[in-house]
Amino acid sequence: MNILIRNLSRQTTEKDLRNLFASFGTISALNIVMDEASGQSKGFGFVEMRDVKEAKKAIHNLNGKKIDGEKIRVKSTKQRMI
């Protein structure tokens, strides 16, 4: 299941995101979208988890959670990861 994470702090790293989601299950892919010109995070990213139960648990538990000072929004998406 593909998961969209929005409203990420610009300081949140892929390692931070991996640590956050790993407590709910196995991550098959993960990325934070970066601005090519500045190299800064655009404030959103994607996580892919193969186990739907684990993904739904992560979404339920992480949506609205405050990470690095920002209240993140987490939801499933049908968008394919690049």
Number of C-alpha atoms within 10 A of each C-alpha: 19 21 23 19 22 19 17 23 18 15 13 17 14 16 11 13 19 16 12 13 22 14 11 18 16 15 19 12 14 20 17 23 16 15 11 9 6 8 9 13 18 17 18 20 21 24 24 22 22 14 13 13 13 19 24 17 13 21 20 13 13 20 15 14 14 14 17 13 11 15 16 19 17 23 17 16 15 9 11 10 15 8
